[in-house]
Amino acid sequence: MEKRSIFAANLRLLTGYRPSIASVCRDLGVSRQQYTKYLAGKNMPSVRNLQKISDYFGVEESEILLPVGEFRKLIALNPPQIENLNPMQAFIASSARIDANTRSELRKLLGYYYSHFRVAETPNLITRSLVCIYEAEGAILTKNIERYPDDTDGAASIHKFDGVATYNAGRLFIYEREIGTGTRIWQTVVYTNNLKFSTYLSGLTMGIATETVRDIACYRVVYEFLGLNVNSRRALRGCKTFDYDSPEISKYIRDRVVNDIQPHETAFVPRA
């Protein structure tokens, strides 16, 4: 069976889980005429439309091209649960669900990292948090824990974030939201190419500074790779604030978390 016929048969199976062809076309933004040609095996969708269709039905692009019998068994085990998505939900879903090439690049980055940055309120201190990048539920997800000293009783103030990671043009993108209140959303982008030669990834992180001030903040950030598996309790003990010249922080990191703009720079950029 040729590729178009296989795709058409599998697409007809998936379409059967929706109320109507019209609803599918409306949700996908594809014309009824074009979609009917897909169903009849007359046309194959473009690469972009194939990805859009796969994301919509919750399957991988490689899966929707499996032999018909094999695909039926796969769908029988995990029937698509499809809801009408608004544009924001669709964007998040498509960002979280990644293709094979992107998944391969992201798998190289799985593991634990220390994240280092300096905040505007305490420019003489470096904050270190613990970031875990892991694979689950068909996506690459993240957890981030920050610990800050509390001047009142000495107890540490802890902030936790859940996130989703994606990969584009040699950069790791992490979108995360604070657990609990959910009022703070952050985006971090780091270069990934130098991980082959170094344990460090440098980039920028941007979001809302604090729940009270709520200024838009942007800091330089350096990720330090710890390993695929670490003693999490021991790693968490290393999450705190350090004096800028602390010997526990390497000079490489100190030089790359300074938040300034040099005369030759026209924008706020990561330090290579």
C-alpha positions as CSV (number, residue, x, y, z in Angstrom):
1,M,0.0,0.0,0.0
2,E,1.5,3.4,-1.0
3,K,2.1,6.2,1.5
4,R,-0.9,8.2,0.5
5,S,-3.3,5.3,0.9
6,I,-1.9,4.4,4.3
7,F,-2.2,8.0,5.5
8,A,-5.7,8.3,4.1
9,A,-6.9,5.1,5.9
10,N,-5.3,6.2,9.2
11,L,-6.7,9.7,8.9
12,R,-10.2,8.3,8.3
13,L,-9.8,6.2,11.5
14,L,-8.8,9.3,13.5
15,T,-11.5,11.5,11.9
16,G,-14.1,9.0,13.1
17,Y,-13.4,10.1,16.7
18,R,-14.7,13.6,15.9
19,P,-18.3,14.7,15.6
20,S,-17.9,15.7,11.9
21,I,-15.4,16.4,9.2
22,A,-16.5,20.0,9.3
23,S,-15.4,20.4,12.9
24,V,-12.0,18.9,12.1
25,C,-11.5,21.3,9.2
26,R,-12.6,24.2,11.4
27,D,-10.3,23.3,14.2
28,L,-7.3,22.7,11.9
29,G,-7.9,25.7,9.7
30,V,-7.9,23.4,6.6
31,S,-10.5,23.7,3.8
32,R,-13.1,21.0,3.5
33,Q,-12.1,20.3,-0.1
34,Q,-8.4,19.8,0.8
35,Y,-9.2,17.6,3.8
36,T,-11.5,15.4,1.6
37,K,-8.6,14.9,-0.8
38,Y,-6.5,13.7,2.2
39,L,-9.2,11.3,3.2
40,A,-9.5,9.9,-0.3
41,G,-5.8,9.4,-0.7
42,K,-5.6,11.9,-3.6
43,N,-3.2,14.3,-1.9
44,M,-0.6,14.2,0.9
45,P,-0.5,17.1,3.3
46,S,2.5,19.4,3.4
47,V,5.1,18.9,6.1
48,R,3.5,21.7,8.1
49,N,0.0,20.4,7.7
50,L,1.1,16.9,8.5
51,Q,2.5,18.1,11.8
52,K,-0.6,20.2,12.5
53,I,-2.8,17.1,11.9
54,S,-0.7,14.9,14.0
55,D,-0.6,17.4,16.9
56,Y,-4.4,17.8,16.7
57,F,-5.1,14.1,17.0
58,G,-2.4,13.5,19.6
59,V,-0.2,11.2,17.6
60,E,3.4,11.3,16.3
61,E,4.0,12.0,12.6
62,S,5.8,8.7,12.3
63,E,2.8,6.9,13.9
64,I,0.2,8.2,11.5
65,L,2.2,6.7,8.6
66,L,2.4,3.2,10.2
67,P,0.8,0.3,8.3
68,V,-3.0,0.4,8.8
69,G,-3.3,-2.7,10.9
70,E,-0.5,-1.6,13.2
71,F,-2.0,1.8,13.6
72,R,-5.4,0.5,14.5
73,K,-3.9,-1.5,17.3
74,L,-2.0,1.5,18.5
75,I,-5.2,3.7,18.5
76,A,-7.2,0.9,20.2
77,L,-4.8,1.0,23.1
78,N,-4.8,4.8,23.4
79,P,-7.8,6.3,21.7
80,P,-7.5,10.1,21.0
81,Q,-9.1,12.3,23.6
82,I,-9.7,15.4,21.6
83,E,-11.2,18.6,22.9
84,N,-11.8,21.9,21.1
85,L,-8.6,23.9,21.7
86,N,-8.5,27.6,21.8
87,P,-5.4,29.2,20.1
88,M,-3.4,29.4,23.4
89,Q,-4.2,25.8,24.3
90,A,-3.2,24.7,20.7
91,F,0.1,26.6,20.9
92,I,1.0,25.0,24.2
93,A,0.0,21.5,23.1
94,S,2.0,21.8,19.9
95,S,5.0,23.1,21.8
96,A,4.9,20.3,24.4
97,R,4.5,17.6,21.8
98,I,7.7,17.3,19.8
99,D,8.8,15.5,16.7
100,A,11.5,12.8,16.5
101,N,14.3,15.1,15.5
102,T,13.6,17.6,18.3
103,R,13.1,14.8,20.8
104,S,16.6,13.5,19.8
105,E,18.2,16.8,20.4
106,L,16.4,17.3,23.7
107,R,17.3,13.9,25.0
108,K,21.0,15.0,24.9
109,L,20.1,17.6,27.5
110,L,18.2,15.5,30.0
111,G,19.5,15.6,33.6
112,Y,20.1,17.9,36.5
113,Y,21.5,21.4,36.4
114,Y,22.4,24.2,38.7
115,S,21.0,27.5,37.4
116,H,23.0,30.7,38.3
117,F,21.7,34.2,38.0
118,R,21.8,37.7,39.7
119,V,18.6,39.5,40.5
120,A,18.1,43.3,40.5
121,E,17.2,43.4,44.2
122,T,20.5,41.8,45.3
123,P,23.1,42.6,42.6
124,N,26.0,41.6,44.8
125,L,24.6,38.0,45.2
126,I,24.4,35.1,42.9
127,T,21.3,32.8,43.2
128,R,21.7,29.1,42.5
129,S,18.6,26.9,41.8
130,L,18.2,23.3,40.8
131,V,16.7,22.4,37.4
132,C,15.7,19.0,36.3
133,I,15.0,18.3,32.6
134,Y,13.2,15.0,32.1
135,E,11.0,13.1,29.6
136,A,7.4,12.2,30.5
137,E,3.9,12.0,28.9
138,G,5.3,12.4,25.4
139,A,7.1,15.7,26.2
140,I,10.3,17.1,27.7
141,L,9.3,18.6,31.0
142,T,11.2,20.6,33.7
143,K,11.2,21.2,37.4
144,N,12.9,24.2,39.0
145,I,13.5,24.8,42.8
146,E,14.7,28.1,44.1
147,R,15.7,28.7,47.8
148,Y,16.2,32.1,49.3
149,P,17.3,33.0,52.9
150,D,14.6,34.5,55.1
151,D,15.8,37.3,57.4
152,T,13.0,36.8,59.9
153,D,13.5,33.4,61.3
154,G,16.4,31.9,59.2
155,A,14.1,29.5,57.3
156,A,14.6,29.2,53.6
157,S,11.9,30.6,51.2
158,I,11.3,28.0,48.5
159,H,9.8,28.7,45.1
160,K,8.9,25.8,42.8
161,F,8.2,25.9,39.0
162,D,6.9,23.3,36.5
163,G,7.8,23.8,32.9
164,V,7.9,22.4,29.4
165,A,11.0,22.4,27.1
166,T,11.4,22.6,23.4
167,Y,14.3,23.0,21.0
168,N,14.9,25.4,18.1
169,A,18.0,26.5,16.1
170,G,20.5,25.1,18.6
171,R,18.7,26.7,21.6
172,L,16.9,25.1,24.5
173,F,13.6,27.0,25.4
174,I,12.0,26.4,28.7
175,Y,8.5,27.9,29.6
176,E,7.7,27.5,33.3
177,R,5.0,28.5,35.8
178,E,5.3,28.9,39.5
179,I,3.5,26.0,41.4
180,G,0.8,27.1,43.8
181,T,-0.2,30.6,43.0
182,G,0.7,30.2,39.3
183,T,1.1,34.0,39.1
184,R,4.7,34.1,37.8
185,I,5.6,32.8,34.3
186,W,9.2,32.6,33.1
187,Q,10.9,31.8,29.8
188,T,14.6,30.8,29.6
189,V,16.6,30.4,26.5
190,V,20.1,28.9,26.6
191,Y,22.7,28.0,23.9
192,T,23.1,24.2,23.7
193,N,26.0,23.7,21.3
194,N,28.7,24.2,23.8
195,L,27.5,21.4,26.0
196,K,29.6,19.1,23.9
197,F,32.7,20.9,25.1
198,S,31.7,22.3,28.5
199,T,29.4,21.6,31.4
200,Y,27.9,25.1,31.1
201,L,25.0,26.5,29.1
202,S,24.6,30.3,29.0
203,G,21.5,32.3,28.0
204,L,18.8,34.6,29.2
205,T,15.8,34.3,31.5
206,M,12.8,36.6,31.6
207,G,9.7,37.0,33.6
208,I,8.0,38.8,36.5
209,A,10.5,39.8,39.2
210,T,8.4,39.4,42.3
211,E,4.7,39.0,43.2
212,T,4.6,42.4,44.9
213,V,6.7,44.5,42.5
214,R,5.7,42.6,39.3
215,D,8.3,44.4,37.1
216,I,9.4,42.6,33.9
217,A,12.9,41.3,34.6
218,C,15.6,39.9,32.3
219,Y,18.8,38.3,33.7
220,R,21.7,36.5,32.2
221,V,21.7,32.8,33.4
222,V,24.3,30.0,33.3
223,Y,23.2,26.3,33.6
224,E,25.8,24.0,35.1
225,F,25.3,20.3,34.2
226,L,25.4,18.0,37.2
227,G,24.6,14.6,35.7
228,L,21.7,12.4,34.6
229,N,21.2,11.1,38.1
230,V,22.2,12.9,41.3
231,N,21.5,12.8,45.0
232,S,18.6,15.3,44.9
233,R,18.8,16.1,48.6
234,R,22.5,16.9,48.4
235,A,22.0,18.9,45.2
236,L,19.2,20.9,46.9
237,R,21.5,21.8,49.8
238,G,23.6,23.7,47.2
239,C,20.6,25.8,46.2
240,K,21.0,29.2,47.9
241,T,22.5,32.7,47.4
242,F,26.2,33.3,47.3
243,D,28.4,36.4,47.6
244,Y,29.5,37.4,44.1
245,D,33.1,36.6,44.9
246,S,32.4,33.3,46.7
247,P,35.0,30.6,45.9
248,E,32.1,28.2,45.5
249,I,31.1,29.9,42.3
250,S,33.5,29.5,39.4
251,K,35.0,32.5,37.6
252,Y,33.4,31.3,34.4
253,I,29.9,31.6,35.9
254,R,30.7,34.9,37.7
255,D,31.8,36.5,34.4
256,R,28.6,35.4,32.6
257,V,25.9,36.4,35.0
258,V,26.8,40.1,35.2
259,N,23.8,42.1,34.0
260,D,25.2,44.9,32.0
261,I,25.5,46.1,28.4
262,Q,29.0,46.8,27.0
263,P,29.6,49.8,24.7
264,H,29.8,47.5,21.6
265,E,26.5,45.8,22.5
266,T,23.2,47.0,21.1
267,A,21.0,44.7,23.1
268,F,20.9,42.5,26.3
269,V,22.6,39.3,25.2
270,P,24.0,36.2,26.8
271,R,27.8,36.1,27.4
272,A,29.5,33.4,25.4
